[in-house]
């Protein structure tokens, strides 16, 4: 084996990882030494050190993944990493990687993904580090990575031949062991331990008119969808679509919402599909729809929690607690209250759930951004949520005929309905978006009297503003404090407006506006109609059109 070389380099600006790692355009990562610098800094930031470490490596298969994995192999060898466990052809969904880290008791993992962002030579790439618990690196580690990138003068590598990533098996390069693993196998074993596959399969066989359509969006879960829905549950091949992973996601935007998964939405309506589902680029998000029925992510996690006794895993473990991100509707809170379990409201970012899970205080959680999961791993899990819904439907149908619409209606009848919508303004001017947020922060702090004196009577009863804040979270486990997590405006009738900037894009800024209104009596209004007074108030208070220059949001969910 060739000797370890020290390659001279210099720092690059802007290599600070966000909540979901470092995301930039592919062309940025393709700069000489850019990716190598970040990998070296990541290895140096591992708390127990890179020497002797075992790391899981994989991602959503997007453009530049193959090149990046070869760089990781060379730099891992240079830093005396003991073993790399790599998904075949670099494919490994984020949930599957989290599971593999935990199952193999690895030191951590390097995930190559920009999640739901578009892929291809002119689009996005990303690198994130996950800890030994399988969850995203905390801020203390991401900041350490950033600090190292700003001082780096060299990185270590071994000049090894290109490694074959397509053949399952183990190979050795000097002291570095490389194991190429089946991308799906271990994850499938996990799902079979959680859900009642026999019950689901029997239901599907006995009800051939209950049709299923899963959209892999040419992302990583295509491989998982094929294996689970067709090979394991016995559904016809026509039950899956876009299930061949592609480096550019087939030219699409692999974000499972009503806008970007329009092909699935159109087919579900046109073909009267009973159950439609989609997952995103790296497999950690999901969308559930049916003919004439869309399940908001906020309702989805609430319904899964309400029906947890249908899922064998939770019958074994019990429900320790429930949690949601702050912008997510309070539908889950109502389930927690009825079940008599703790409910946590945390900032956006799955790492906050991980702390609660590791402390044994959280079982099921979700984010309004189409992320749902449980303590089976330490990442949100799109395919898990899809199978959870199938398990619940199969269980409910043991006693009565019910599909998505009937399950939604029954839930609203028992708990009431939290009408909820999110407006995304993507790739807007970052400076102007920042100015808007600062003006709103001032409004909910030093100008609170001005806020609460706003007259909203023309929009109907109950819309008097009673308060607002910039969400601050004190972690009950490690006592860390997270500030400026989103501006909240609260109304007399319990409605909420929330506005925040998202850090998941690589270009410009994304402004997210969240609107929520609870109704204990009327459940069948179209969402946008039910929320129109609040949306009008939101546009008046935030001056979104003025600051963004947009008459309409990019996406409404």
C-alpha positions as CSV (number, residue, x, y, z in Angstrom):
1,X,0.0,0.0,0.0
2,X,1.2,3.5,-0.8
3,X,2.3,5.7,2.1
4,X,0.2,8.5,3.7
5,X,0.7,11.8,2.0
6,X,0.1,15.3,3.3
7,X,-1.5,17.4,0.6
8,X,-1.0,21.2,1.0
9,X,-4.3,23.2,0.9
10,X,-5.8,26.4,2.1
11,X,-9.1,27.2,3.8
12,X,-12.3,27.9,1.9
13,X,-14.9,30.4,3.1
14,X,-18.4,29.2,3.9
15,X,-17.8,25.6,5.0
16,X,-20.0,25.9,8.1
17,X,-22.4,22.9,8.2
18,X,-26.0,23.7,8.9
19,X,-28.7,21.5,10.6
20,X,-28.3,19.0,7.7
21,X,-24.6,19.3,7.0
22,X,-22.8,21.3,4.3
23,X,-24.9,21.9,1.2
24,X,-23.6,23.8,-1.9
25,X,-23.8,23.6,-5.6
26,X,-22.0,20.7,-7.2
27,X,-19.6,23.0,-8.9
28,X,-18.5,24.4,-5.5
29,X,-17.7,20.9,-4.2
30,X,-15.8,20.2,-7.5
31,X,-13.3,22.9,-6.7
32,X,-9.8,21.5,-6.2
33,X,-9.3,20.5,-2.5
34,X,-12.8,21.8,-1.5
35,X,-14.4,18.4,-0.8
36,X,-11.2,16.9,0.6
37,X,-10.8,19.8,3.0
38,X,-14.3,19.3,4.4
39,X,-13.8,15.5,4.7
40,X,-10.5,16.0,6.5
41,X,-12.1,18.5,8.9
42,X,-15.0,16.1,9.6
43,X,-12.6,13.2,10.4
44,X,-10.6,15.5,12.7
45,X,-13.8,16.5,14.5
46,X,-14.8,13.0,15.5
47,X,-14.8,13.0,19.3
48,X,-13.0,9.7,19.7
49,X,-10.6,10.4,16.8
50,X,-10.5,9.0,13.2
51,X,-7.7,6.5,13.9
52,X,-9.3,3.1,14.4
53,X,-12.8,4.4,13.6
54,X,-15.5,2.4,11.8
55,X,-17.6,4.7,9.6
56,X,-20.8,4.1,7.6
57,X,-20.7,5.8,4.2
58,X,-23.5,6.3,1.6
59,X,-26.2,8.6,0.4
60,X,-28.9,9.3,-2.1
61,X,-26.8,8.6,-5.2
62,X,-27.0,12.1,-6.5
63,X,-24.5,13.5,-9.0
64,X,-20.9,13.6,-7.6
65,X,-21.5,10.9,-5.1
66,X,-19.2,8.4,-6.7
67,X,-16.3,10.9,-6.9
68,X,-16.9,11.9,-3.2
69,X,-16.8,8.3,-1.9
70,X,-13.5,7.7,-3.6
71,X,-12.2,10.8,-1.9
72,X,-13.5,9.6,1.4
73,X,-11.8,6.3,0.9
74,X,-8.4,7.9,0.2
75,X,-8.7,10.4,3.1
76,X,-10.0,7.7,5.5
77,X,-6.9,5.6,4.7
78,X,-4.7,8.7,5.2
79,X,-6.3,9.2,8.7
80,X,-5.9,5.6,9.7
81,X,-9.6,4.8,9.8
82,X,-10.0,1.1,10.5
83,X,-13.2,0.3,8.5
84,X,-15.7,1.8,6.0
85,X,-19.1,0.2,5.5
86,X,-20.4,1.6,2.2
87,X,-23.7,1.2,0.6
88,X,-23.6,-0.6,-2.8
89,X,-23.1,1.9,-5.6
90,X,-23.0,4.6,-2.8
91,X,-26.8,4.1,-2.3
92,X,-27.9,4.2,1.4
93,X,-31.0,6.1,2.5
94,X,-30.5,8.4,5.5
95,X,-32.7,6.2,7.7
96,X,-30.9,3.0,6.6
97,X,-27.5,4.7,7.3
98,X,-28.8,5.6,10.8
99,X,-29.9,2.0,11.4
100,X,-26.6,0.6,10.1
101,X,-24.5,2.9,12.4
102,X,-26.5,1.7,15.4
103,X,-26.6,-2.0,14.4
104,X,-22.9,-2.2,13.6
105,X,-22.0,0.0,16.6
106,X,-20.0,2.3,14.3
107,X,-18.2,5.4,15.3
108,X,-20.4,7.4,13.0
109,X,-21.3,7.9,9.4
110,X,-20.6,10.3,6.5
111,X,-23.8,10.8,4.5
112,X,-23.7,12.3,1.0
113,X,-27.0,14.0,0.4
114,X,-28.7,17.3,-0.1
115,X,-32.0,15.6,0.9
116,X,-35.0,16.9,-1.1
117,X,-32.9,19.5,-3.1
118,X,-32.5,18.9,-6.9
119,X,-29.5,17.0,-8.1
120,X,-27.3,17.1,-11.2
121,X,-24.1,18.9,-12.3
122,X,-25.8,22.3,-12.0
123,X,-27.7,21.6,-8.7
124,X,-26.9,20.6,-5.1
125,X,-24.6,18.2,-3.3
126,X,-24.2,17.8,0.5
127,X,-22.1,16.1,3.1
128,X,-23.2,15.5,6.7
129,X,-21.8,13.6,9.7
130,X,-23.9,11.4,11.9
131,X,-22.8,10.4,15.4
132,X,-22.6,6.9,17.0
133,X,-26.2,7.0,18.0
134,X,-27.1,7.3,14.3
135,X,-28.3,10.9,14.6
136,X,-27.1,14.2,13.1
137,X,-24.0,15.8,14.6
138,X,-24.9,18.3,17.3
139,X,-23.8,22.0,17.0
140,X,-20.7,21.4,19.1
141,X,-19.4,19.0,16.4
142,X,-20.6,21.0,13.4
143,X,-18.9,24.1,14.8
144,X,-15.7,22.2,15.4
145,X,-15.8,21.0,11.8
146,X,-16.2,24.6,10.7
147,X,-13.3,25.8,12.9
148,X,-11.0,23.2,11.5
149,X,-11.9,24.1,7.9
150,X,-10.9,27.7,8.6
151,X,-7.4,26.7,9.8
152,X,-6.6,23.7,7.6
153,X,-3.3,23.8,5.7
154,X,-3.2,20.2,4.6
155,X,-5.2,17.0,4.4
156,X,-4.0,13.4,4.6
157,X,-4.6,10.8,2.0
158,X,-3.3,7.5,0.5
159,X,-3.2,7.3,-3.3
160,X,-5.2,4.1,-3.8
161,X,-6.7,2.7,-7.0
162,X,-10.4,3.4,-7.7
163,X,-12.4,1.1,-5.5
164,X,-15.2,-1.0,-7.0
165,X,-18.4,0.1,-5.2
166,X,-20.8,-2.2,-7.1
167,X,-19.8,-5.6,-5.8
168,X,-21.0,-6.7,-2.3
169,X,-18.2,-8.0,-0.2
170,X,-15.1,-7.0,1.8
171,X,-11.8,-5.8,0.5
172,X,-8.7,-4.4,2.2
173,X,-6.5,-1.5,1.2
174,X,-3.5,-1.7,3.5
175,X,-4.9,-1.4,7.0
176,X,-8.3,-0.1,5.8
177,X,-11.1,-2.6,5.5
178,X,-13.9,-1.7,3.1
179,X,-17.2,-3.5,3.2
180,X,-19.7,-3.0,0.4
181,X,-23.2,-3.8,1.7
182,X,-26.6,-4.4,0.3
183,X,-28.3,-1.0,0.6
184,X,-31.8,-2.4,1.6
185,X,-31.2,-5.7,3.5
186,X,-30.5,-4.5,7.1
187,X,-33.2,-1.8,6.9
188,X,-35.8,-4.3,5.7
189,X,-34.9,-6.5,8.7
190,X,-35.6,-3.5,11.0
191,X,-39.0,-2.7,9.4
192,X,-40.1,-6.4,9.8
193,X,-39.3,-6.1,13.5
194,X,-41.4,-3.0,13.8
195,X,-44.5,-3.7,11.7
196,X,-46.9,-6.5,11.2
197,X,-46.0,-7.4,7.6
198,X,-48.2,-10.5,7.6
199,X,-51.3,-8.4,8.6
200,X,-50.5,-5.8,5.9
201,X,-50.0,-8.5,3.2
202,X,-53.2,-10.3,4.2
203,X,-55.2,-7.1,4.0
204,X,-53.8,-6.2,0.6
205,X,-54.4,-9.8,-0.7
206,X,-58.0,-9.8,0.6
207,X,-58.8,-6.3,-0.7
208,X,-57.5,-6.2,-4.3
209,X,-59.6,-3.0,-4.8
210,X,-57.4,-1.2,-2.3
211,X,-54.8,0.1,-4.6
212,X,-51.4,1.4,-3.7
213,X,-49.0,3.7,-5.6
214,X,-45.5,4.5,-4.2
215,X,-43.4,7.2,-5.9
216,X,-39.7,6.9,-5.3
217,X,-39.1,10.2,-7.2
218,X,-36.0,8.7,-8.7
219,X,-34.4,9.1,-5.3
220,X,-32.7,6.6,-3.0
221,X,-36.0,5.0,-1.8
222,X,-36.7,3.6,-5.2
223,X,-34.6,0.5,-4.3
224,X,-36.4,0.2,-0.9
225,X,-39.9,0.7,-2.4
226,X,-39.3,-2.1,-5.0
227,X,-38.1,-4.5,-2.3
228,X,-40.7,-3.7,0.3
229,X,-43.9,-3.1,-1.6
230,X,-43.4,-5.4,-4.6
231,X,-41.1,-8.2,-3.3
232,X,-42.2,-8.4,0.3
233,X,-45.9,-7.3,0.3
234,X,-46.7,-8.8,-3.0
235,X,-48.1,-5.8,-4.7
236,X,-47.9,-5.6,-8.5
237,X,-45.1,-3.8,-10.3
238,X,-47.6,-1.1,-11.2
239,X,-47.8,-0.1,-7.5
240,X,-44.4,1.6,-7.7
241,X,-43.3,4.5,-9.9
242,X,-40.0,6.4,-10.5
243,X,-38.2,3.7,-8.5
244,X,-34.9,3.7,-10.3
245,X,-32.5,6.0,-8.5
246,X,-30.9,8.6,-10.8
247,X,-28.0,11.1,-10.2
248,X,-30.3,14.0,-11.3
249,X,-33.5,12.4,-9.9
250,X,-34.8,12.2,-13.5
251,X,-34.6,16.0,-13.8
252,X,-37.2,16.4,-11.0
253,X,-37.3,18.0,-7.6
254,X,-37.3,15.1,-5.2
255,X,-39.4,16.8,-2.5
256,X,-42.6,14.9,-1.6
257,X,-45.2,17.6,-1.6
258,X,-48.3,18.5,-3.7
259,X,-46.2,20.7,-6.0
260,X,-43.2,18.6,-6.8
261,X,-44.9,15.2,-6.5
262,X,-47.5,16.3,-9.0
263,X,-47.2,13.2,-11.1
264,X,-48.2,11.0,-8.2
265,X,-51.0,13.4,-7.2
266,X,-52.5,13.4,-10.7
267,X,-52.3,9.7,-11.0
268,X,-54.0,9.1,-7.6
269,X,-56.9,11.3,-8.6
270,X,-57.2,10.0,-12.2
271,X,-56.8,6.3,-11.4
272,X,-58.8,6.4,-8.1
273,X,-55.8,5.1,-6.1
274,X,-56.7,4.2,-2.5
275,X,-53.3,4.9,-1.0
276,X,-50.6,7.0,-2.5
277,X,-47.2,7.8,-1.0
278,X,-43.9,9.4,-1.9
279,X,-40.5,9.8,-0.3
280,X,-37.7,12.3,-1.1
281,X,-34.2,12.2,-2.4
282,X,-32.5,10.6,0.6
283,X,-35.6,8.8,2.1
284,X,-36.2,10.7,5.3
285,X,-39.4,12.5,4.2
286,X,-42.8,11.3,3.1
287,X,-46.2,12.3,1.8
288,X,-49.5,10.4,2.2
289,X,-52.4,10.9,-0.1
290,X,-55.5,9.1,-1.4
291,X,-58.3,9.7,-3.8
292,X,-59.7,13.0,-2.5
293,X,-57.6,13.0,0.6
294,X,-54.3,14.7,1.5
295,X,-52.8,14.0,4.9
296,X,-50.8,16.9,6.2
297,X,-47.6,15.9,8.0
298,X,-48.9,17.4,11.2
299,X,-52.0,15.2,11.0
300,X,-50.0,12.2,9.9
301,X,-47.8,12.1,13.0
302,X,-50.8,12.6,15.2
303,X,-52.7,9.8,13.6
304,X,-49.7,7.4,13.8
305,X,-49.4,8.3,17.5
306,X,-53.2,7.8,18.1
307,X,-53.0,4.4,16.5
308,X,-49.7,3.3,18.0
309,X,-51.3,0.2,19.5
310,X,-51.7,-1.2,16.0
311,X,-47.9,-1.3,15.5
312,X,-46.2,-4.3,17.3
313,X,-43.0,-2.2,18.1
314,X,-45.0,0.2,20.3
315,X,-46.9,-2.6,21.9
316,X,-43.5,-3.9,23.1
317,X,-41.9,-0.5,24.1
318,X,-45.0,1.5,25.1
319,X,-45.3,5.3,24.3
320,X,-42.7,7.1,26.3
321,X,-43.5,10.6,24.9
322,X,-44.4,12.5,21.8
323,X,-42.8,15.5,20.2
324,X,-43.1,17.9,17.3
325,X,-41.1,20.8,15.8
326,X,-42.4,24.2,16.9
327,X,-44.0,25.1,13.5
328,X,-45.8,21.7,13.3
329,X,-49.5,22.0,14.2
330,X,-50.7,21.1,17.7
331,X,-52.7,18.1,16.5
332,X,-50.1,15.9,18.2
333,X,-50.5,17.8,21.5
334,X,-54.2,16.7,21.7
335,X,-53.2,13.0,21.2
336,X,-50.5,13.3,24.0
337,X,-53.1,14.9,26.3
338,X,-55.5,12.0,25.8
339,X,-52.9,9.3,26.2
340,X,-51.4,11.0,29.2
341,X,-47.9,11.2,27.9
342,X,-45.3,14.0,27.7
343,X,-45.4,16.3,24.7
344,X,-42.3,18.3,23.6
345,X,-42.1,21.3,21.3
346,X,-38.6,21.6,19.8
347,X,-36.8,23.7,17.2
348,X,-36.7,22.5,13.6
349,X,-33.9,19.9,13.3
350,X,-34.0,16.2,14.1
351,X,-31.1,16.3,16.5
352,X,-33.4,17.8,19.1
353,X,-35.6,14.7,19.0
354,X,-32.5,12.5,19.3
355,X,-31.6,13.9,22.7
356,X,-35.1,13.0,24.0
357,X,-35.0,9.6,22.5
358,X,-31.5,8.8,23.9
359,X,-32.9,9.8,27.3
360,X,-35.8,7.4,27.0
361,X,-38.5,10.1,26.9
362,X,-39.6,10.1,23.3
363,X,-41.2,7.4,21.0
364,X,-43.0,9.2,18.1
365,X,-42.2,12.6,16.6
366,X,-42.7,14.7,13.5
367,X,-42.0,17.9,11.6
368,X,-44.5,19.7,9.3
369,X,-41.8,19.5,6.6
370,X,-42.9,16.0,5.7
371,X,-40.7,14.3,8.3
372,X,-42.0,11.6,10.6
373,X,-40.3,9.0,12.7
374,X,-39.7,7.2,16.0
375,X,-37.0,6.0,18.3
376,X,-36.2,3.0,16.1
377,X,-33.4,5.2,14.6
378,X,-32.2,8.7,15.1
379,X,-33.4,10.2,11.8
380,X,-36.8,10.9,10.3
381,X,-37.9,8.0,8.2
382,X,-40.1,8.3,5.1
383,X,-40.5,4.6,4.3
384,X,-41.2,3.9,8.0
385,X,-44.1,6.4,7.9
386,X,-45.5,4.9,4.7
387,X,-45.5,1.3,6.2
388,X,-46.9,2.7,9.5
389,X,-49.9,4.0,7.6
390,X,-50.4,0.7,5.8
391,X,-50.1,-1.2,9.2
392,X,-52.7,1.2,10.7
393,X,-55.1,0.8,7.7
394,X,-54.8,-3.0,7.8
395,X,-55.5,-3.0,11.6
396,X,-58.5,-0.7,11.4
397,X,-60.0,-2.8,8.6
398,X,-60.1,-5.8,10.9
399,X,-63.3,-4.4,12.3
400,X,-64.6,-1.9,9.7
401,X,-64.0,-0.8,6.2
402,X,-61.9,2.4,6.2
403,X,-59.4,4.1,4.0
404,X,-57.4,7.4,4.4
405,X,-60.5,9.6,4.3
406,X,-62.4,7.6,6.9
407,X,-59.4,7.5,9.2
408,X,-58.9,11.2,8.9
409,X,-62.6,11.9,9.5
410,X,-62.6,9.6,12.6
411,X,-59.6,11.4,14.0
412,X,-61.1,14.8,13.6
413,X,-64.3,13.7,15.2
414,X,-62.4,12.5,18.3
415,X,-59.7,15.3,18.5
416,X,-60.9,18.2,16.4
417,X,-59.1,19.5,13.4
418,X,-56.0,21.7,13.3
419,X,-56.3,23.4,9.9
420,X,-52.7,24.0,8.8
421,X,-50.8,25.3,5.8
422,X,-47.2,26.3,4.9
423,X,-46.2,28.9,2.4
424,X,-42.7,28.6,1.0
425,X,-41.0,31.5,-0.8
426,X,-37.9,29.8,-2.2
427,X,-34.6,31.4,-3.3
428,X,-35.5,35.0,-2.4
429,X,-33.0,37.7,-1.7
430,X,-31.3,36.7,1.6
431,X,-30.7,40.3,2.8
432,X,-34.3,41.4,2.3
433,X,-35.5,38.2,4.0
434,X,-33.2,38.9,6.9
435,X,-34.6,42.5,7.2
436,X,-38.1,41.1,7.3
437,X,-37.3,38.7,10.1
438,X,-35.6,41.4,12.1
439,X,-38.6,43.7,11.8
440,X,-40.8,40.9,13.1
441,X,-38.5,40.1,16.0
442,X,-38.7,43.8,17.0
443,X,-42.5,43.6,16.7
444,X,-42.8,40.7,19.1
445,X,-40.3,42.1,21.6
446,X,-39.8,45.9,22.0
447,X,-42.9,46.7,19.9
448,X,-45.3,44.2,21.6
449,X,-47.9,47.0,22.4
450,X,-48.0,47.8,18.7
451,X,-48.5,44.1,17.9
452,X,-51.3,43.5,20.3
453,X,-53.1,46.7,19.3
454,X,-53.5,45.6,15.6
455,X,-57.2,45.5,14.7
456,X,-58.1,42.3,12.9
457,X,-61.8,42.5,13.5
458,X,-62.5,42.8,9.8
459,X,-61.2,39.2,9.4
460,X,-63.7,37.7,11.9
461,X,-64.0,36.8,15.6
462,X,-61.2,35.5,17.7
463,X,-58.3,37.1,15.7
464,X,-57.2,39.6,18.4
465,X,-53.5,39.1,18.9
466,X,-52.6,38.1,22.5
467,X,-48.9,37.8,22.2
468,X,-45.8,36.7,20.2
469,X,-42.2,35.8,20.7
470,X,-39.0,34.5,18.9
471,X,-39.1,30.8,19.9
472,X,-36.4,29.9,22.4
473,X,-35.8,26.2,23.4
474,X,-34.1,25.0,26.5
475,X,-33.2,21.3,26.0
476,X,-34.4,19.3,29.1
477,X,-31.6,16.8,28.5
478,X,-28.4,18.6,27.9
479,X,-29.7,22.1,29.0
480,X,-28.4,23.7,25.8
481,X,-30.3,26.8,24.7
482,X,-31.4,27.5,21.1
483,X,-32.4,31.0,20.3
484,X,-34.1,32.7,17.4
485,X,-35.9,29.6,16.1
486,X,-38.9,31.3,14.6
487,X,-41.2,34.3,15.2
488,X,-44.6,33.3,16.6
489,X,-47.7,35.4,16.7
490,X,-50.5,34.1,18.9
491,X,-54.3,34.8,18.7
492,X,-57.2,34.8,21.1
493,X,-58.8,31.8,19.4
494,X,-55.6,29.7,19.7
495,X,-54.5,30.3,16.1
496,X,-50.9,30.7,15.3
497,X,-48.7,32.4,12.7
498,X,-45.1,31.4,12.5
499,X,-42.4,32.7,10.2
500,X,-38.8,31.6,9.9
501,X,-35.9,31.3,7.4
502,X,-35.0,27.8,6.3
503,X,-31.3,26.7,6.2
504,X,-31.8,23.7,3.9
505,X,-31.2,25.4,0.5
506,X,-27.8,26.1,-1.1
507,X,-28.8,29.3,-3.0
508,X,-30.6,32.4,-1.7
509,X,-33.0,32.2,1.2
510,X,-36.3,30.3,1.8
511,X,-38.9,32.0,3.8
512,X,-41.5,29.8,5.4
513,X,-44.8,31.0,6.7
514,X,-46.9,28.6,8.8
515,X,-50.6,29.2,9.5
516,X,-52.7,27.2,12.0
517,X,-56.3,27.4,13.2
518,X,-58.1,24.8,15.4
519,X,-61.8,23.9,14.9
520,X,-63.7,21.6,17.2
521,X,-66.8,21.4,15.0
522,X,-66.3,22.0,11.3
523,X,-63.8,19.5,9.7
524,X,-64.6,19.5,6.0
525,X,-63.8,23.0,4.9
526,X,-61.0,23.2,2.2
527,X,-57.9,24.1,4.1
528,X,-57.1,27.4,2.2
529,X,-60.7,28.5,2.7
530,X,-60.6,27.8,6.5
531,X,-57.3,29.6,6.8
532,X,-58.0,32.6,4.5
533,X,-58.5,35.1,7.3
534,X,-55.3,34.1,9.0
535,X,-53.4,34.2,5.7
536,X,-54.6,37.7,5.0
537,X,-53.5,38.8,8.4
538,X,-50.1,37.1,8.0
539,X,-49.5,38.9,4.7
540,X,-50.5,42.3,6.2
541,X,-48.3,41.9,9.3
542,X,-45.2,40.4,7.6
543,X,-45.3,42.5,4.4
544,X,-44.1,39.3,2.7
545,X,-44.9,40.6,-0.8
546,X,-43.0,43.8,-0.2
547,X,-39.9,42.1,1.2
548,X,-39.7,39.1,-1.2
549,X,-41.0,40.7,-4.3
550,X,-43.2,37.7,-4.8
551,X,-47.0,37.9,-5.4
552,X,-47.3,34.1,-4.7
553,X,-45.4,31.5,-2.8
554,X,-43.3,28.9,-4.6
555,X,-45.0,26.1,-2.8
556,X,-48.2,25.8,-0.7
557,X,-48.6,22.7,1.5
